[in-house]
């Protein structure tokens, strides 16, 4: 389950609430909630330090959590490539100095110009490996705010092109110097990215949950996201509209009543715009307190209401 949307719409809270509720409902299932957001929002949502690996989140033995900084992780990988590149070309003799200089600069540039977001896709690849190893029955992913996530979802093909170019330069010198460990690492990264691509486009294994708020700009952003997901063959079957003013509040406050009326109009527009799609639309009520800790997360999940049943295409 991938929760995605623009920053500030409450997707981390939604992912945490869903994961915790699922863990409570399915005690025999082993679940992992995983975040690639360097802001470590999961720690804030659960009100406990998570870090690289946290067992039994919120006291649930069947729910683990991980927070990693993909940029930091991938920078370590790039540093290994830089070191290897310097060692490789320092050891070369007998070839054209001009050609060697060109290839060295080309390879160094490739290391520096890794596609934005390849760190995140590689990190997700490591998580998909956990599914293949059957360590977890389900994984809930809270993505970092990356626009509409379009760049992130388009990235596998870009990343594979980057790796293929690097490998071509590497193979050129395979008879000159051994670079087995670097080649193996690149091959493993390539396989991991291909695994992510297969997972993201498999409707039986992956589901994308769009998270929005009841505002027209958020509606348009969600429509754009849905269209891009269609092109990428990534299934989105649910949309959660966060922050809807409760009816009880609207009855007591004229301003709240006016706001709720505008929100209802936007929600109806959500329903109309997604009527022809196989999408379930949910709303979640705005809370009077900060949604932090297991009790607040479970309360938040209880406010999720289905607005539109899944339509038949």
C-alpha positions as MATLAB code, in Angstrom:
seq = 'XXXXXXXXXXXXXXXXXXXXXXXXXXXXXXXXXXXXXXXXXXXXXXXXXXXXXXXXXXXXXXXXXXXXXXXXXXXXXXXXXXXXXXXXXXXXXXXXXXXXXXXXXXXXXXXXXXXXXXXXXXXXXXXXXXXXXXXXXXXXXXXXXXXXXXXXXXXXXXXXXXXXXXXXXXXXXXXXXXXXXXXXXXXXXXXXXXXXXXXXXXXXXXXXXXXXXXXXXXXXXXXXXXXXXXXXXXXXXXXXXXXXXXXXXXXXXXXXXXXXXXXXXXXXXXXXXXXXXXXXXXXXXXXXXXXXXXXXXXXXXXXXXXXXXXXXX';
ca = [
       0.000    0.000    0.000;
       1.544    3.264   -1.134;
       0.195    6.465    0.392;
       1.011    9.451   -1.769;
       0.100   13.060   -2.329;
       1.362   16.591   -1.935;
       3.053   17.681    1.259;
       0.693   18.836    3.985;
      -2.347   16.714    3.063;
      -1.834   14.251    5.934;
      -0.526   11.215    4.065;
       1.925   10.189    6.799;
      -0.860   10.335    9.379;
      -3.112    8.343    7.040;
      -0.443    5.708    6.421;
       0.293    5.380   10.151;
      -3.406    5.181   11.081;
      -4.070    2.558    8.411;
      -1.042    0.438    9.371;
      -1.874    0.512   13.074;
      -5.536   -0.344   12.485;
      -4.614   -3.176   10.121;
      -2.130   -4.563   12.647;
      -4.811   -4.535   15.343;
      -7.336   -6.216   13.042;
      -4.958   -8.879   11.691;
      -2.893  -10.028   14.637;
      -1.512  -13.051   12.786;
      -0.176  -10.959    9.901;
       3.298   -9.435    9.986;
       3.270   -5.821    8.805;
       5.876   -3.164    8.081;
       5.330    0.562    7.717;
       8.216    2.153    5.881;
       9.043    5.798    5.249;
      11.498    7.332    2.800;
      10.786   10.823    4.126;
      14.014   12.219    5.632;
      11.882   14.403    7.917;
      11.130   11.261    9.969;
       7.419   12.015   10.121;
       6.562    8.479   11.224;
       8.359    9.058   14.512;
       6.211   12.147   15.002;
       2.983   10.304   14.158;
       3.639    7.374   16.481;
       5.246    9.623   19.119;
       8.190    7.275   19.450;
      11.633    7.059   17.918;
      11.709    4.673   14.969;
      14.938    5.127   13.015;
      16.323    2.457   10.698;
      14.331   -0.323   12.316;
      11.802   -0.395   15.119;
      10.143   -3.553   16.353;
       6.659   -3.696   17.868;
       5.566   -0.136   17.104;
       2.934    1.211   19.523;
       3.190   -2.050   21.444;
       2.037   -4.189   18.492;
       4.223   -7.265   18.077;
       3.126   -7.711   14.454;
       3.910   -4.140   13.331;
       7.467   -3.020   12.571;
       8.562    0.327   11.200;
      11.546    1.743    9.337;
      12.670    5.276    8.569;
      15.665    5.816    6.353;
      17.164    8.790    4.586;
      17.592    7.521    1.001;
      19.856   10.466    0.159;
      22.294    9.563    2.920;
      22.165    5.891    1.968;
      22.801    6.574   -1.718;
      25.560    9.070   -1.016;
      27.506    6.229    0.613;
      27.039    4.193   -2.561;
      28.220    7.070   -4.767;
      31.283    7.562   -2.588;
      32.243    3.933   -3.178;
      31.879    4.490   -6.924;
      34.061    7.614   -6.761;
      36.793    5.762   -4.879;
      36.650    2.822   -7.263;
      36.781    5.115  -10.327;
      39.900    6.900   -9.030;
      41.600    3.593   -8.246;
      40.694    2.135  -11.644;
      42.129    4.932  -13.758;
      45.160    5.376  -11.527;
      46.104    1.769  -12.301;
      45.699    1.933  -16.092;
      48.762    1.933  -18.349;
      49.355    1.417  -22.045;
      46.145    2.974  -23.304;
      45.554    6.320  -24.896;
      45.952    9.042  -22.286;
      43.273   11.132  -23.995;
      40.821    8.235  -24.084;
      41.484    7.320  -20.446;
      41.056   10.952  -19.350;
      37.773   11.198  -21.249;
      36.402    7.947  -19.809;
      37.471    8.893  -16.298;
      35.703   12.229  -16.512;
      32.647   10.601  -18.084;
      32.390    8.029  -15.306;
      32.905   10.634  -12.583;
      30.168   12.749  -14.156;
      27.849    9.733  -14.235;
      28.376    9.258  -10.521;
      27.641   12.907   -9.804;
      24.663   13.102  -12.156;
      22.650   10.186  -10.807;
      18.958   10.744  -11.582;
      17.105   12.592   -8.792;
      15.153   10.090   -6.765;
      17.179    6.996   -7.697;
      18.031    6.801   -4.007;
      14.359    6.464   -3.118;
      13.623    3.823   -5.747;
      16.669    1.820   -4.655;
      15.523    2.016   -1.038;
      12.084    0.782   -2.076;
      13.808   -2.055   -3.898;
      15.309   -3.212   -0.645;
      11.836   -3.270    0.872;
      10.385   -5.271   -2.023;
      13.088   -7.837   -1.272;
      11.565   -8.234    2.185;
       8.281   -9.218    0.553;
      10.046  -11.750   -1.648;
      11.725  -13.182    1.447;
       8.241  -13.426    3.004;
       9.334  -11.579    6.130;
       6.190   -9.459    5.917;
       2.680  -10.109    4.676;
       2.061   -6.447    3.896;
       4.101   -3.262    3.607;
       2.664    0.221    3.960;
       4.828    2.878    2.325;
       4.740    6.548    3.259;
       6.517    8.393    0.487;
       8.391   11.654    0.784;
       6.576   14.649   -0.756;
       7.931   14.489   -4.310;
       5.489   16.694   -6.207;
       2.798   14.352   -7.412;
       5.210   11.407   -7.044;
       5.275   11.352  -10.821;
       9.033   11.687  -10.937;
       9.346    8.890   -8.405;
       7.009    6.615  -10.349;
       8.642    7.386  -13.709;
      12.090    6.864  -12.288;
      12.662    3.101  -12.711;
      13.189    3.427  -16.472;
      15.457    6.468  -16.040;
      17.474    4.685  -13.351;
      17.917    1.608  -15.526;
      19.258    3.766  -18.366;
      21.756    5.344  -15.964;
      22.943    1.927  -14.797;
      23.266    0.600  -18.368;
      25.457    3.577  -19.342;
      27.664    3.056  -16.292;
      27.967   -0.662  -17.081;
      29.040    0.030  -20.685;
      31.978    2.104  -19.464;
      32.753   -0.512  -16.858;
      32.792   -3.372  -19.377;
      35.184   -1.444  -21.597;
      37.906   -1.958  -18.981;
      36.909   -5.418  -17.760;
      40.058   -7.001  -19.195;
      42.297   -4.308  -17.750;
      41.285   -4.340  -14.134;
      38.948   -6.433  -12.025;
      35.862   -4.606  -10.915;
      33.735   -7.575   -9.947;
      32.322   -6.061   -6.752;
      31.254   -2.855   -8.511;
      29.667   -4.770  -11.382;
      27.850   -7.037   -8.968;
      26.557   -4.035   -7.050;
      25.262   -2.406  -10.231;
      23.626   -5.640  -11.380;
      21.963   -6.033   -7.972;
      20.723   -2.431   -8.134;
      19.348   -3.046  -11.622;
      17.497   -6.178  -10.487;
      16.133   -4.306   -7.488;
      14.782   -1.485   -9.658;
      13.203   -3.963  -12.084;
      11.586   -5.641   -9.095;
      10.134   -2.327   -7.967;
       8.762   -1.658  -11.451;
       7.099   -5.082  -11.508;
       5.662   -4.552   -8.030;
       4.275   -1.081   -8.739;
       2.416   -2.267  -11.839;
       1.009   -5.451  -10.296;
      -2.586   -4.747   -9.243;
      -2.649   -7.978   -7.240;
       0.281   -6.916   -5.059;
       0.295   -3.104   -5.042;
      -2.313   -0.466   -4.358;
      -1.838    3.290   -4.448;
      -3.874    5.414   -2.040;
      -4.175    9.039   -3.089;
      -4.427   11.456   -0.172;
      -5.967   14.898   -0.633;
      -7.774   17.681    1.213;
     -11.232   19.167    0.376;
      -9.908   22.077   -1.671;
     -10.178   22.635   -5.422;
      -6.425   22.858   -5.944;
      -5.972   19.508   -4.201;
      -8.757   18.058   -6.376;
      -6.991   19.132   -9.566;
      -3.678   17.794   -8.285;
      -5.323   14.438   -7.542;
      -6.874   14.304  -11.027;
      -3.436   14.979  -12.536;
      -1.965   12.272  -10.336;
      -4.614    9.744  -11.399;
      -3.974   10.451  -15.087;
      -0.237   10.035  -14.654;
      -0.766    6.795  -12.723;
      -2.874    5.486  -15.604;
      -0.013    6.088  -18.048;
       2.428    4.372  -15.690;
       0.019    1.464  -15.136;
       0.154    1.960  -11.384;
      -3.219    1.092   -9.830;
      -4.952    3.705   -7.664;
      -8.139    2.276   -6.192;
      -8.707    4.556   -3.209;
      -8.674    8.287   -2.487;
      -8.810    9.707    1.029;
      -9.934   13.311    1.446;
      -8.560   14.519    4.777;
      -9.611   17.357    7.036;
     -13.386   17.487    6.547;
     -15.062   19.669    9.194;
     -17.395   17.522   11.351;
     -21.123   18.229   11.071;
     -21.317   18.780   14.848;
     -18.828   21.653   14.523;
     -20.685   23.082   11.516;
     -23.900   23.201   13.550;
     -22.308   25.341   16.270;
     -20.226   27.760   14.217;
     -21.284   29.893   11.246;
     -17.741   30.032    9.873;
     -17.408   26.241   10.224;
     -20.794   25.836    8.520;
     -19.671   27.946    5.579;
     -16.388   26.060    5.314;
     -18.169   22.702    5.461;
     -20.530   23.783    2.687;
     -17.567   24.593    0.415;
     -15.904   21.320    1.355;
     -19.056   19.363    0.494;
     -19.069   20.986   -2.944;
     -15.467   19.903   -3.513;
     -16.219   16.366   -2.301;
     -19.145   16.154   -4.739;
     -16.755   17.302   -7.457;
     -14.312   14.555   -6.403;
     -17.152   12.066   -6.778;
     -18.133   13.424  -10.184;
     -14.574   13.582  -11.558;
     -13.785   10.024  -10.454;
     -17.205    8.551  -11.258;
     -15.961    6.676  -14.326;
     -12.942    5.244  -12.505;
     -12.711    2.143  -10.375;
     -11.973    4.225   -7.285;
     -13.337    4.221   -3.752;
     -13.619    7.681   -2.246;
     -13.259    8.185    1.514;
     -13.316   11.218    3.759;
     -11.663   11.688    7.147;
     -12.903   14.218    9.672;
     -10.766   17.074   10.903;
      -9.616   16.429   14.443;
      -9.779   18.915   17.311;
      -6.337   17.806   18.504;
      -3.046   16.875   16.935;
      -3.081   13.306   15.613;
      -0.105   11.918   17.499;
       0.236    8.571   19.253;
      -1.610    5.277   18.874;
      -4.899    6.391   20.484;
      -5.234    9.458   18.250;
      -4.243    7.469   15.152;
      -6.864    4.803   15.825;
      -9.487    7.483   16.492;
      -8.549    9.142   13.206;
      -8.949    5.903   11.279;
     -12.418    5.423   12.770;
     -13.518    8.674   11.083;
     -12.792    7.359    7.593;
     -16.137    7.198    5.781;
     -16.775    5.786    2.321;
     -18.344    8.358    0.011;
     -18.493    6.501   -3.249;
     -18.720    2.784   -3.882;
     -16.422    1.398   -6.487;
     -17.846    1.994   -9.933;
     -17.767   -0.517  -12.739;
     -15.862    0.589  -15.797;
];
